[in-house]
Amino acid sequence: MGKKDKLIKNLKSRPKDFTFEEAQNLLEYLEYERSDKGKTSGSGKTIIGNIRTGGSDLKNTMEYKGYIGSVEFSEADGVFFGKVMGIKILISYEGTNAKELVDDFHGAVDDYLALCTDQGTEPEKAYKGSFNIRISPELHKQAVVCALSQQISLNNLVENALKNYVASHA
């Protein structure tokens, strides 16, 4: 078993001690490139972005109970961290390895839901299914004409276009 296969096997076992260096080595074996072009806001934190190579994506998000969490890494602090996206309240988490990060993310979401229950408030839901978009008046007109010619609503036209785009870029 080669070094790459050992790293993959180790990662699949979800070890508590899988390091950023090991992850970076594995990604290099898989021909990913590291990019340090993200904004750091002066914090010295390296943002791990989506990296495309050979049709594969390195995802920088995770999901739990319908909440999407970001995954970032602070090289200076040697810690993974993130926050729940798509809601107004700040729910953050961190860990020194992947398992700790996932566990803390799950715990943070569970704590938030428990707090909402204790306070009798409704938890915020991200991605409710509606959003505003801003497009040029000409594209707006073309979209309406296209929807009318297909006898569908503008909403259905946009939804179908987004489905097709997302499916072809997933």
C-alpha positions in Angstrom: 0.0 0.0 0.0 1.5 3.3 -1.1 1.7 6.5 0.9 -1.3 8.0 -0.8 -3.4 4.9 -0.1 -2.4 5.0 3.5 -3.4 8.6 3.9 -6.8 7.9 2.3 -7.3 4.9 4.5 -6.3 7.0 7.6 -8.6 9.9 6.6 -11.6 7.5 6.0 -11.2 6.2 9.5 -11.9 9.7 10.8 -8.9 9.8 13.2 -8.7 12.4 15.9 -5.1 13.2 15.0 -5.3 13.7 11.2 -3.3 16.8 10.7 -3.5 19.7 8.2 -0.1 18.7 6.9 -1.4 15.2 6.1 -4.5 16.6 4.4 -2.3 18.9 2.4 0.0 16.0 1.4 -3.0 13.9 0.3 -4.4 16.8 -1.8 -1.0 17.2 -3.5 -1.1 13.4 -4.3 -4.5 14.0 -5.9 -3.0 16.9 -7.9 -4.8 19.7 -6.1 -3.0 23.0 -5.7 -2.9 25.2 -2.6 -4.1 28.8 -3.1 -3.3 31.5 -0.6 -5.2 34.2 -2.5 -8.1 34.4 0.0 -8.7 37.5 2.1 -7.3 37.2 5.6 -8.8 40.3 7.2 -5.5 40.9 8.8 -6.0 37.8 11.1 -3.3 35.7 9.4 -5.9 33.0 8.8 -5.6 31.1 5.5 -8.9 30.5 3.9 -9.3 27.1 2.2 -11.4 27.8 -0.9 -13.0 25.5 -3.4 -10.3 24.1 -5.6 -11.2 22.5 -8.9 -9.0 19.9 -10.5 -9.8 17.2 -13.0 -13.6 17.6 -12.3 -13.3 17.1 -8.6 -14.0 19.7 -5.9 -12.5 20.2 -2.5 -15.5 21.3 -0.4 -15.1 23.8 2.4 -18.5 23.2 4.0 -20.2 20.5 6.1 -23.9 20.0 6.9 -25.7 19.0 10.1 -29.4 19.1 10.9 -30.0 21.3 7.9 -27.3 23.9 8.8 -24.3 24.5 6.6 -21.0 25.2 8.3 -17.9 26.7 6.8 -14.4 25.0 7.2 -11.4 27.2 7.4 -7.9 26.8 8.8 -5.6 29.2 10.7 -2.1 28.2 9.9 -0.8 30.6 12.5 -2.9 29.1 15.3 -2.9 25.5 13.9 -6.6 25.2 14.3 -9.6 24.5 12.0 -12.6 26.8 12.6 -15.9 27.8 11.0 -19.3 29.3 11.4 -22.8 28.4 10.5 -23.8 30.2 7.2 -27.0 31.6 6.0 -28.4 32.8 9.4 -28.1 36.1 11.3 -27.0 34.6 14.7 -23.3 33.7 15.0 -22.6 30.1 15.7 -18.9 29.3 15.6 -16.8 26.2 16.3 -13.2 25.0 16.1 -11.0 22.0 16.4 -7.3 21.0 16.1 -8.2 18.2 13.7 -11.1 17.2 11.5 -12.9 15.0 14.1 -12.8 17.8 16.7 -14.0 20.3 14.1 -17.0 18.1 13.1 -17.8 17.3 16.8 -17.7 20.9 17.8 -19.8 21.9 14.8 -22.4 19.3 15.8 -22.3 20.4 19.4 -22.7 24.1 18.5 -25.8 23.4 16.4 -27.2 21.2 19.1 -26.5 23.9 21.7 -28.2 26.5 19.6 -31.3 24.4 19.0 -31.5 23.6 22.8 -31.2 27.3 23.6 -34.0 28.1 21.2 -36.2 25.4 22.9 -35.4 26.7 26.4 -36.2 30.3 25.3 -39.3 29.2 23.4 -38.0 30.8 20.2 -38.1 29.5 16.7 -34.5 28.6 15.4 -33.4 30.5 12.4 -33.6 28.5 9.2 -31.1 29.1 6.4 -32.0 28.9 2.8 -35.8 29.2 3.0 -36.3 28.9 -0.8 -36.7 32.5 -1.7 -34.2 35.2 -2.5 -33.9 38.4 -4.5 -31.8 38.7 -7.6 -30.7 41.8 -9.5 -30.3 41.5 -13.2 -30.3 43.9 -16.1 -33.7 45.1 -17.4 -33.0 43.5 -20.8 -32.3 40.1 -19.3 -35.4 40.4 -17.1 -37.5 41.1 -20.3 -35.9 38.2 -22.1 -36.5 35.8 -19.2 -40.2 36.9 -19.1 -40.6 36.4 -22.8 -38.9 33.0 -22.6 -41.1 31.9 -19.7 -44.3 33.0 -21.5 -43.3 31.1 -24.6 -42.9 28.0 -22.5 -46.1 28.6 -20.6 -44.3 28.6 -17.3 -43.9 31.2 -14.6 -40.7 33.3 -14.4 -40.1 31.7 -11.0 -40.1 28.2 -12.7 -37.8 29.4 -15.4 -35.3 30.7 -12.9 -35.6 27.6 -10.8 -35.0 25.3 -13.8 -32.1 27.4 -15.0 -30.5 27.2 -11.5 -31.1 23.4 -11.3 -29.4 22.9 -14.6 -26.5 25.2 -13.7 -25.9 23.6 -10.3 -26.2 20.0 -11.8 -23.6 20.8 -14.5 -21.2 22.3 -12.0 -21.6 19.8 -9.1 
